[in-house]
């Protein structure tokens, strides 16, 4: 590590440790005793606060805020990890990573661990190797996303939530505290306990400016057909009937999520979909 480089229009504290191969963009701020390791890129306006560590092969976009003792880009927690496949962590813009957040690089094979933009990772939260996180998500204190988990956009995962490896979380969901998912989670629902859907995220639907009244009505219609009124009808038949109907994109996304989950070919990803705690339980 070295601190003798010249950084144009960046603020780098003399006690910070910066690898020679790291790139610090103009307007970035590296606070005292922070560490930026090899082959890292810190984007314009991003701040690495005191004693935060960006380990290696990590890209941060613009205006990210990394708080003390966060560790981004460390080795994946994978027994088969080989240093010859270093892996990557790629982060977008305007994210906040609070104290002691950990995000790990990808393991081989698989895509880079990826975090989009405008996400808020609260203290002690974690995203494992090859996780894919979209935009505008809130990840609560001590919430953990296992390796290869996929999180869409606009989700709220409260504190102490656990997401199993290869599980997909769609958009606009709300996880209650200490909930967990080992099955896929469709859009716009509330999750309680383990794999339990307890209703639609009505507040989230109402606040979502991208949805109109017809979208909301259709989402409710599809939700009722799957979780409330299906009775003894098979899930496959229910989804085929809904796919034959005309819906706007939001409700169509709900239906297609189930169709994709039911037809997944990769056995690691074939996990079924979270069932209802109050209605039909079988959604596999």
Secondary structure as the mmCIF struct_conf table of DSSP 4:
data_model
#
loop_
_struct_conf.conf_type_id
_struct_conf.id
_struct_conf.beg_label_comp_id
_struct_conf.beg_label_asym_id
_struct_conf.beg_label_seq_id
_struct_conf.end_label_comp_id
_struct_conf.end_label_asym_id
_struct_conf.end_label_seq_id
STRN STRN1 UNK A 2 UNK A 2
BEND BEND1 UNK A 5 UNK A 5
TURN_TY1_P TURN_TY1_P1 UNK A 8 UNK A 9
STRN STRN2 UNK A 11 UNK A 12
TURN_TY1_P TURN_TY1_P2 UNK A 14 UNK A 15
STRN STRN3 UNK A 17 UNK A 18
TURN_TY1_P TURN_TY1_P3 UNK A 20 UNK A 21
STRN STRN4 UNK A 23 UNK A 24
TURN_TY1_P TURN_TY1_P4 UNK A 26 UNK A 27
STRN STRN5 UNK A 29 UNK A 30
TURN_TY1_P TURN_TY1_P5 UNK A 32 UNK A 33
STRN STRN6 UNK A 35 UNK A 36
TURN_TY1_P TURN_TY1_P6 UNK A 38 UNK A 39
STRN STRN7 UNK A 41 UNK A 42
TURN_TY1_P TURN_TY1_P7 UNK A 44 UNK A 45
STRN STRN8 UNK A 47 UNK A 48
TURN_TY1_P TURN_TY1_P8 UNK A 50 UNK A 51
STRN STRN9 UNK A 53 UNK A 54
BEND BEND2 UNK A 56 UNK A 57
STRN STRN10 UNK A 58 UNK A 60
BEND BEND3 UNK A 62 UNK A 63
STRN STRN11 UNK A 65 UNK A 66
TURN_TY1_P TURN_TY1_P9 UNK A 68 UNK A 69
STRN STRN12 UNK A 71 UNK A 74
HELX_LH_PP_P HELX_LH_PP_P1 UNK A 75 UNK A 76
BEND BEND4 UNK A 77 UNK A 77
TURN_TY1_P TURN_TY1_P10 UNK A 79 UNK A 80
TURN_TY1_P TURN_TY1_P11 UNK A 83 UNK A 84
BEND BEND5 UNK A 85 UNK A 85
STRN STRN13 UNK A 89 UNK A 91
BEND BEND6 UNK A 93 UNK A 94
STRN STRN14 UNK A 96 UNK A 97
TURN_TY1_P TURN_TY1_P12 UNK A 99 UNK A 100
STRN STRN15 UNK A 102 UNK A 104
BEND BEND7 UNK A 108 UNK A 110
HELX_LH_PP_P HELX_LH_PP_P2 UNK A 111 UNK A 112
STRN STRN16 UNK A 113 UNK A 115
BEND BEND8 UNK A 117 UNK A 118
STRN STRN17 UNK A 120 UNK A 121
TURN_TY1_P TURN_TY1_P13 UNK A 123 UNK A 124
STRN STRN18 UNK A 126 UNK A 127
TURN_TY1_P TURN_TY1_P14 UNK A 129 UNK A 130
STRN STRN19 UNK A 132 UNK A 133
BEND BEND9 UNK A 135 UNK A 136
STRN STRN20 UNK A 138 UNK A 139
TURN_TY1_P TURN_TY1_P15 UNK A 141 UNK A 142
STRN STRN21 UNK A 144 UNK A 145
TURN_TY1_P TURN_TY1_P16 UNK A 147 UNK A 148
STRN STRN22 UNK A 150 UNK A 151
BEND BEND10 UNK A 153 UNK A 154
STRN STRN23 UNK A 156 UNK A 157
TURN_TY1_P TURN_TY1_P17 UNK A 159 UNK A 160
STRN STRN24 UNK A 162 UNK A 163
TURN_TY1_P TURN_TY1_P18 UNK A 165 UNK A 166
STRN STRN25 UNK A 168 UNK A 169
BEND BEND11 UNK A 171 UNK A 172
STRN STRN26 UNK A 174 UNK A 175
HELX_LH_PP_P HELX_LH_PP_P3 UNK A 176 UNK A 176
TURN_TY1_P TURN_TY1_P19 UNK A 177 UNK A 178
STRN STRN27 UNK A 180 UNK A 181
BEND BEND12 UNK A 182 UNK A 183
STRN STRN28 UNK A 184 UNK A 185
TURN_TY1_P TURN_TY1_P20 UNK A 187 UNK A 188
STRN STRN29 UNK A 189 UNK A 192
TURN_TY1_P TURN_TY1_P21 UNK A 193 UNK A 193
STRN STRN30 UNK A 194 UNK A 194
TURN_TY1_P TURN_TY1_P22 UNK A 195 UNK A 195
STRN STRN31 UNK A 196 UNK A 200
HELX_RH_AL_P HELX_RH_AL_P1 UNK A 202 UNK A 207
TURN_TY1_P TURN_TY1_P23 UNK A 209 UNK A 210
HELX_RH_AL_P HELX_RH_AL_P2 UNK A 213 UNK A 227
TURN_TY1_P TURN_TY1_P24 UNK A 228 UNK A 228
BEND BEND13 UNK A 229 UNK A 229
TURN_TY1_P TURN_TY1_P25 UNK A 231 UNK A 232
BEND BEND14 UNK A 233 UNK A 233
HELX_RH_AL_P HELX_RH_AL_P3 UNK A 235 UNK A 243
TURN_TY1_P TURN_TY1_P26 UNK A 244 UNK A 244
BEND BEND15 UNK A 245 UNK A 245
HELX_RH_AL_P HELX_RH_AL_P4 UNK A 249 UNK A 262
TURN_TY1_P TURN_TY1_P27 UNK A 263 UNK A 263
TURN_TY1_P TURN_TY1_P28 UNK A 267 UNK A 269
STRN STRN32 UNK A 273 UNK A 273
STRN STRN33 UNK A 275 UNK A 276
BEND BEND16 UNK A 277 UNK A 279
#
